[in-house]
Amino acid sequence: MKLSTKLNRTTITPGMYLRDKEFTGLTGVTRYSLEFWNEIKGRINEVVKAEILLDKRQNARLQLTTLDDVKVVLYGCNAGYGGEGPRGTVQILKEAGFNPNRVEEVVFPSRDIHFEKKGKGGSLTSTLTLR
């Protein structure tokens, strides 16, 4: 996949949304979400918030928010079971600097997650909401 070409032409500005499906052309594929994350993580500010959002059809996606309010939306990452999507979510959250032990405790059993941390290595809080 030629993500680099599309991403290199994209200027990332505060407050913008970066949706993996707009760059990959596919939605709901964990492998493509991970590839998108690997391409984008070096170009964004520190991730300070992560949450699973549900659309009207109850389709889940991972949304990361940076210090400068850039939103990275990964449609192939979700939570609430032991499959590929939640494993992708765990990998990304760990790479984004969230507590590895807490991430695994929360992502697999719950479909609705919310993590926040203060910037520059600040303290981590996490909320687990079961539906």
C-alpha positions in Angstrom: 0.0 0.0 0.0 1.3 3.5 -0.9 0.4 5.3 2.3 3.7 7.3 2.4 2.9 9.1 -0.8 -0.5 10.3 0.4 0.7 11.1 3.9 3.7 13.0 2.7 1.4 15.4 0.7 -0.7 15.9 3.8 0.0 18.9 6.1 -1.0 18.0 9.6 -2.5 21.0 11.4 -3.9 21.4 15.0 -7.5 20.2 15.2 -7.6 18.1 12.1 -8.9 14.6 11.7 -6.8 11.9 10.2 -8.9 8.9 9.3 -7.1 5.7 8.2 -9.9 4.9 5.7 -9.2 8.1 3.8 -5.6 7.0 3.2 -6.1 3.2 2.8 -9.4 3.2 0.9 -10.6 0.5 3.3 -12.4 0.4 6.6 -12.3 -2.0 9.4 -9.1 -3.8 8.6 -6.7 -4.0 11.5 -3.6 -4.6 9.4 -4.2 -1.4 7.4 -4.9 0.6 10.6 -1.6 -0.6 12.0 0.2 0.4 8.8 -1.4 3.8 8.9 -0.4 4.2 12.6 3.2 3.3 11.8 3.3 5.9 9.1 1.6 8.7 11.1 3.0 8.3 14.6 6.2 10.1 13.9 4.4 13.1 12.4 1.9 13.8 15.2 2.3 15.3 18.7 2.0 13.2 21.8 -1.2 11.2 22.2 -3.0 12.2 25.4 -6.4 10.6 25.0 -7.7 7.3 23.5 -11.2 6.1 23.3 -13.4 3.6 21.5 -16.2 5.4 19.7 -19.3 3.6 18.3 -21.3 4.8 15.3 -25.1 4.4 14.9 -24.7 0.8 13.8 -22.5 0.1 16.9 -19.4 -0.3 14.7 -16.4 0.6 16.9 -13.3 2.6 16.0 -10.3 3.8 18.0 -9.8 7.6 18.2 -6.6 9.1 19.5 -6.3 12.7 20.4 -2.9 14.6 20.6 -1.8 17.5 22.6 -2.6 19.9 19.7 -6.1 18.3 19.2 -5.3 16.2 16.1 -7.6 13.3 16.0 -6.3 10.0 14.5 -9.2 7.6 13.8 -8.4 3.9 13.2 -11.4 1.9 11.9 -9.7 -1.5 12.2 -9.1 -1.1 15.9 -11.7 -1.9 18.6 -12.2 -3.5 22.0 -14.3 -6.0 23.9 -13.1 -9.4 22.9 -9.8 -11.3 22.3 -9.5 -10.8 18.5 -7.3 -9.0 16.0 -9.0 -5.6 16.4 -8.4 -5.3 20.2 -4.9 -6.7 19.8 -4.2 -3.8 17.3 -5.7 -1.4 19.8 -3.5 -2.7 22.6 -0.4 -2.4 20.4 -1.1 1.2 19.4 -2.0 2.3 23.0 1.3 0.8 24.3 3.3 2.6 21.6 1.4 5.8 22.3 2.7 5.6 25.9 -0.3 4.3 27.9 0.4 1.9 30.8 0.8 -1.5 29.2 -0.7 -3.5 32.0 -3.7 -1.3 32.4 -4.3 -1.2 28.6 -4.6 -5.0 28.4 -6.8 -5.1 31.5 -9.3 -2.7 30.0 -9.3 -3.3 26.2 -10.1 -7.0 26.1 -13.1 -7.2 28.5 -14.8 -3.9 27.6 -16.1 -2.5 24.3 -16.3 1.0 25.6 -12.9 2.4 26.8 -11.5 5.8 27.6 -7.8 6.6 28.5 -6.3 9.9 29.3 -2.9 11.1 30.3 -1.2 14.4 30.9 1.3 15.4 28.2 5.1 14.9 28.5 4.9 11.6 30.5 2.4 12.9 33.0 0.2 10.6 35.1 -2.2 8.2 33.5 -5.9 7.8 34.4 -8.1 5.4 32.8 -11.8 4.8 33.0 -13.4 1.5 32.3 -17.1 1.6 31.3 -18.9 -1.7 30.7 -21.9 -1.9 28.4 
